[in-house]
Amino acid sequence: MAANKNTILAWATTIMIIMGLILIALAVFRYDDVAGWGFGAVGVGFLANAWVFSSLKGRV
């Protein structure tokens, strides 16, 4: 199976969405102190990067 640029961006987007949701879940369910805010912020950042990668598909 040949992987072109769009396939790589799709896989990167999928992995980043999964990681972002895991980090947000850690912030909500595991950490109740200041560390939870950090995990949540990083999770939202992962989702924002995944959104950018998703919008780049077909343009690169």
Backbone as CSV, one residue per row, in Angstrom:
resi,resn,N_x,N_y,N_z,CA_x,CA_y,CA_z,C_x,C_y,C_z
1,MET,0.844,-1.179,0.000,0.000,0.000,0.000,0.891,1.244,0.000
2,ALA,0.742,2.057,-0.991,1.520,3.284,-1.095,0.828,4.389,-0.299
3,ALA,1.613,5.077,0.487,1.075,6.162,1.305,1.474,7.493,0.677
4,ASN,0.497,8.245,0.233,0.792,9.567,-0.298,0.677,10.610,0.815
5,LYS,0.819,11.881,0.462,0.798,12.940,1.468,-0.538,13.026,2.202
6,ASN,-1.630,12.819,1.469,-2.946,12.912,2.112,-3.171,11.778,3.102
7,THR,-2.653,10.588,2.788,-2.783,9.460,3.723,-1.999,9.729,4.999
8,ILE,-0.800,10.268,4.858,0.015,10.585,6.033,-0.664,11.652,6.885
9,LEU,-1.212,12.686,6.251,-1.915,13.724,7.013,-3.166,13.175,7.687
10,ALA,-3.849,12.241,7.037,-5.034,11.638,7.656,-4.650,10.834,8.891
11,TRP,-3.578,10.056,8.788,-3.122,9.292,9.963,-2.660,10.223,11.079
12,ALA,-1.930,11.276,10.740,-1.474,12.234,11.754,-2.659,12.909,12.429
13,THR,-3.678,13.261,11.650,-4.875,13.877,12.218,-5.576,12.929,13.175
14,THR,-5.707,11.668,12.776,-6.378,10.683,13.626,-5.626,10.469,14.938
15,ILE,-4.314,10.331,14.848,-3.504,10.115,16.056,-3.581,11.334,16.966
16,MET,-3.542,12.534,16.393,-3.584,13.738,17.225,-4.955,13.919,17.886
17,ILE,-6.032,13.539,17.203,-7.360,13.613,17.825,-7.444,12.650,18.999
18,ILE,-6.940,11.436,18.816,-6.965,10.446,19.897,-6.149,10.934,21.086
19,MET,-4.936,11.441,20.827,-4.098,11.924,21.925,-4.726,13.129,22.626
20,GLY,-5.337,14.032,21.859,-5.986,15.191,22.462,-7.129,14.790,23.378
21,LEU,-7.928,13.825,22.930,-9.035,13.358,23.769,-8.538,12.629,25.015
22,ILE,-7.446,11.878,24.884,-6.878,11.198,26.050,-6.369,12.224,27.055
23,LEU,-5.686,13.265,26.588,-5.178,14.284,27.508,-6.308,15.048,28.185
24,ILE,-7.361,15.352,27.454,-8.499,16.039,28.068,-9.186,15.127,29.080
25,ALA,-9.285,13.832,28.768,-9.875,12.886,29.719,-9.019,12.777,30.979
26,LEU,-7.700,12.800,30.825,-6.831,12.809,32.009,-7.087,14.045,32.855
27,ALA,-7.239,15.190,32.206,-7.479,16.430,32.945,-8.804,16.382,33.694
28,VAL,-9.810,15.776,33.094,-11.140,15.773,33.720,-11.241,14.714,34.807
29,PHE,-10.756,13.502,34.524,-11.018,12.382,35.429,-9.885,12.052,36.390
30,ARG,-8.654,12.483,36.097,-7.533,12.033,36.929,-6.984,13.138,37.827
31,TYR,-6.748,14.320,37.265,-6.065,15.377,38.008,-7.040,16.461,38.412
32,ASP,-7.100,16.722,39.701,-8.015,17.733,40.228,-7.321,19.043,40.560
33,ASP,-6.001,19.073,40.482,-5.271,20.271,40.867,-4.834,21.039,39.623
34,VAL,-3.779,21.824,39.769,-3.313,22.689,38.690,-2.831,21.877,37.490
35,ALA,-2.336,20.674,37.723,-1.860,19.840,36.608,-2.979,19.517,35.635
36,GLY,-4.193,19.433,36.111,-5.335,19.171,35.234,-5.535,20.274,34.210
37,TRP,-5.313,21.521,34.626,-5.425,22.628,33.683,-4.376,22.514,32.590
38,GLY,-3.186,22.085,32.954,-2.121,21.905,31.964,-2.438,20.801,30.975
39,PHE,-2.905,19.663,31.494,-3.284,18.563,30.608,-4.421,18.973,29.684
40,GLY,-5.382,19.703,30.208,-6.494,20.157,29.385,-6.059,21.119,28.297
41,ALA,-5.158,22.038,28.643,-4.670,22.998,27.651,-3.882,22.305,26.545
42,VAL,-3.062,21.346,26.912,-2.288,20.611,25.909,-3.229,19.774,25.040
43,GLY,-4.262,19.192,25.629,-5.234,18.427,24.858,-5.967,19.290,23.841
44,VAL,-6.343,20.493,24.240,-6.997,21.413,23.307,-6.016,21.823,22.212
45,GLY,-4.750,21.986,22.558,-3.731,22.290,21.553,-3.578,21.170,20.540
46,PHE,-3.617,19.924,21.005,-3.544,18.785,20.092,-4.736,18.797,19.134
47,LEU,-5.930,19.095,19.644,-7.099,19.143,18.780,-6.998,20.279,17.762
48,ALA,-6.424,21.422,18.168,-6.247,22.536,17.237,-5.260,22.158,16.131
49,ASN,-4.166,21.485,16.487,-3.207,21.037,15.477,-3.825,20.001,14.554
50,ALA,-4.651,19.132,15.086,-5.318,18.140,14.245,-6.265,18.820,13.261
51,TRP,-6.899,19.892,13.691,-7.782,20.647,12.807,-6.977,21.257,11.652
52,VAL,-5.789,21.787,11.962,-4.925,22.350,10.925,-4.480,21.260,9.961
53,PHE,-4.059,20.104,10.479,-3.635,19.016,9.608,-4.781,18.558,8.717
54,SER,-5.991,18.515,9.270,-7.146,18.096,8.495,-7.435,19.093,7.363
55,SER,-7.249,20.363,7.641,-7.515,21.353,6.599,-6.426,21.382,5.530
56,LEU,-5.247,20.848,5.823,-4.168,20.815,4.841,-4.301,19.679,3.828
57,LYS,-5.157,18.704,4.139,-5.307,17.582,3.204,-5.805,18.096,1.854
58,GLY,-5.136,17.676,0.790,-5.501,18.089,-0.545,-4.865,19.376,-1.011
59,ARG,-4.229,20.120,-0.105,-3.611,21.394,-0.458,-2.095,21.319,-0.494
60,VAL,-1.538,20.312,0.114,-0.073,20.209,0.181,0.419,19.413,-1.000
